[in-house]
Amino acid sequence: MDKIIRKVTDPRQQQAETYRYWQSLSVGERLSAVWQASVDAYAFKGVLMDDEQRSERTLTRVQRKRR
């Protein structure tokens, strides 16, 4: 994939360029990019998103009587 570097000075032009880039990708490529961003964000927090190693959080549910 060839990369093009463009100098943009106007924020609106920069936003339009960003939208054009994402619209140029297929739906599958966009979903893959979102998935990779999610994996990277969780890795940054120290949580791995694979089946072998899960975060060690405990869920507790407390049920009370209705009044």
PyRosetta script that sets phi, psi and omega in degrees:
from pyrosetta import init, pose_from_sequence

init()
pose = pose_from_sequence("MDKIIRKVTDPRQQQAETYRYWQSLSVGERLSAVWQASVDAYAFKGVLMDDEQRSERTLTRVQRKRR")
pose.set_psi(1, 124.7)
pose.set_omega(1, 178.1)
pose.set_phi(2, -78.8)
pose.set_psi(2, 138.8)
pose.set_omega(2, 178.5)
pose.set_phi(3, -107.5)
pose.set_psi(3, 141.2)
pose.set_omega(3, 179.5)
pose.set_phi(4, -120.3)
pose.set_psi(4, 129.5)
pose.set_omega(4, 176.9)
pose.set_phi(5, -102.2)
pose.set_psi(5, 127.9)
pose.set_omega(5, -179.8)
pose.set_phi(6, -125.3)
pose.set_psi(6, 139.9)
pose.set_omega(6, 177.1)
pose.set_phi(7, -93.4)
pose.set_psi(7, 122.0)
pose.set_omega(7, -177.9)
pose.set_phi(8, -124.6)
pose.set_psi(8, 129.6)
pose.set_omega(8, -178.8)
pose.set_phi(9, -107.5)
pose.set_psi(9, -24.8)
pose.set_omega(9, -178.8)
pose.set_phi(10, -93.9)
pose.set_psi(10, 125.5)
pose.set_omega(10, -179.6)
pose.set_phi(11, -58.1)
pose.set_psi(11, -36.7)
pose.set_omega(11, 178.8)
pose.set_phi(12, -66.3)
pose.set_psi(12, -37.9)
pose.set_omega(12, 177.4)
pose.set_phi(13, -67.1)
pose.set_psi(13, -37.9)
pose.set_omega(13, 178.4)
pose.set_phi(14, -64.7)
pose.set_psi(14, -43.0)
pose.set_omega(14, 178.4)
pose.set_phi(15, -64.2)
pose.set_psi(15, -41.7)
pose.set_omega(15, 178.4)
pose.set_phi(16, -63.4)
pose.set_psi(16, -39.2)
pose.set_omega(16, 178.0)
pose.set_phi(17, -64.5)
pose.set_psi(17, -39.8)
pose.set_omega(17, 177.9)
pose.set_phi(18, -63.6)
pose.set_psi(18, -44.9)
pose.set_omega(18, 177.7)
pose.set_phi(19, -61.2)
pose.set_psi(19, -42.5)
pose.set_omega(19, 179.1)
pose.set_phi(20, -61.4)
pose.set_psi(20, -40.0)
pose.set_omega(20, 179.7)
pose.set_phi(21, -62.4)
pose.set_psi(21, -50.4)
pose.set_omega(21, -177.2)
pose.set_phi(22, -66.1)
pose.set_psi(22, -34.7)
pose.set_omega(22, 177.8)
pose.set_phi(23, -69.9)
pose.set_psi(23, -22.8)
pose.set_omega(23, 179.5)
pose.set_phi(24, -75.4)
pose.set_psi(24, -17.4)
pose.set_omega(24, 179.4)
pose.set_phi(25, -84.8)
pose.set_psi(25, 153.7)
pose.set_omega(25, 175.5)
pose.set_phi(26, -74.5)
pose.set_psi(26, 165.4)
pose.set_omega(26, 180.0)
pose.set_phi(27, -59.8)
pose.set_psi(27, -41.4)
pose.set_omega(27, 179.3)
pose.set_phi(28, -62.5)
pose.set_psi(28, -40.2)
pose.set_omega(28, 178.5)
pose.set_phi(29, -66.7)
pose.set_psi(29, -37.6)
pose.set_omega(29, 177.9)
pose.set_phi(30, -66.3)
pose.set_psi(30, -42.9)
pose.set_omega(30, 178.7)
pose.set_phi(31, -64.0)
pose.set_psi(31, -40.0)
pose.set_omega(31, 177.9)
pose.set_phi(32, -62.8)
pose.set_psi(32, -40.1)
pose.set_omega(32, 178.9)
pose.set_phi(33, -65.1)
pose.set_psi(33, -41.0)
pose.set_omega(33, 178.1)
pose.set_phi(34, -65.2)
pose.set_psi(34, -42.9)
pose.set_omega(34, 178.7)
pose.set_phi(35, -60.7)
pose.set_psi(35, -45.2)
pose.set_omega(35, -179.0)
pose.set_phi(36, -64.9)
pose.set_psi(36, -38.3)
pose.set_omega(36, 177.1)
pose.set_phi(37, -63.8)
pose.set_psi(37, -38.4)
pose.set_omega(37, 177.9)
pose.set_phi(38, -66.1)
pose.set_psi(38, -44.5)
pose.set_omega(38, 178.7)
pose.set_phi(39, -60.6)
pose.set_psi(39, -44.3)
pose.set_omega(39, -179.8)
pose.set_phi(40, -64.1)
pose.set_psi(40, -39.8)
pose.set_omega(40, 179.6)
pose.set_phi(41, -65.6)
pose.set_psi(41, -43.6)
pose.set_omega(41, 177.9)
pose.set_phi(42, -66.2)
pose.set_psi(42, -37.5)
pose.set_omega(42, 177.8)
pose.set_phi(43, -64.0)
pose.set_psi(43, -36.2)
pose.set_omega(43, 177.5)
pose.set_phi(44, -61.7)
pose.set_psi(44, -34.5)
pose.set_omega(44, 177.9)
pose.set_phi(45, -83.2)
pose.set_psi(45, -7.2)
pose.set_omega(45, 178.8)
pose.set_phi(46, 93.2)
pose.set_psi(46, 13.1)
pose.set_omega(46, 179.4)
pose.set_phi(47, -106.3)
pose.set_psi(47, 124.0)
pose.set_omega(47, 178.2)
pose.set_phi(48, -91.0)
pose.set_psi(48, 142.3)
pose.set_omega(48, -177.2)
pose.set_phi(49, -109.8)
pose.set_psi(49, 50.0)
pose.set_omega(49, 174.7)
pose.set_phi(50, -121.4)
pose.set_psi(50, 170.2)
pose.set_omega(50, -174.8)
pose.set_phi(51, -75.0)
pose.set_psi(51, -24.4)
pose.set_omega(51, -175.5)
pose.set_phi(52, -76.4)
pose.set_psi(52, -34.8)
pose.set_omega(52, -175.8)
pose.set_phi(53, -130.2)
pose.set_psi(53, 122.1)
pose.set_omega(53, -178.3)
pose.set_phi(54, -115.8)
pose.set_psi(54, 160.6)
pose.set_omega(54, 176.7)
pose.set_phi(55, -69.1)
pose.set_psi(55, 147.8)
pose.set_omega(55, -176.1)
pose.set_phi(56, -101.0)
pose.set_psi(56, 70.5)
pose.set_omega(56, 176.7)
pose.set_phi(57, -108.5)
pose.set_psi(57, 144.8)
pose.set_omega(57, -179.7)
pose.set_phi(58, -106.6)
pose.set_psi(58, 131.0)
pose.set_omega(58, 175.5)
pose.set_phi(59, -98.3)
pose.set_psi(59, 134.0)
pose.set_omega(59, 178.6)
pose.set_phi(60, -127.9)
pose.set_psi(60, 134.5)
pose.set_omega(60, 178.3)
pose.set_phi(61, -120.3)
pose.set_psi(61, 124.7)
pose.set_omega(61, 178.2)
pose.set_phi(62, -111.3)
pose.set_psi(62, 121.6)
pose.set_omega(62, -178.9)
pose.set_phi(63, -108.6)
pose.set_psi(63, 127.9)
pose.set_omega(63, 179.6)
pose.set_phi(64, -113.5)
pose.set_psi(64, 159.9)
pose.set_omega(64, 177.8)
pose.set_phi(65, -71.8)
pose.set_psi(65, 148.0)
pose.set_omega(65, 174.8)
pose.set_phi(66, -77.7)
pose.set_psi(66, 148.4)
pose.set_omega(66, -179.6)
pose.set_phi(67, -99.4)
pose.dump_pdb("model.pdb")
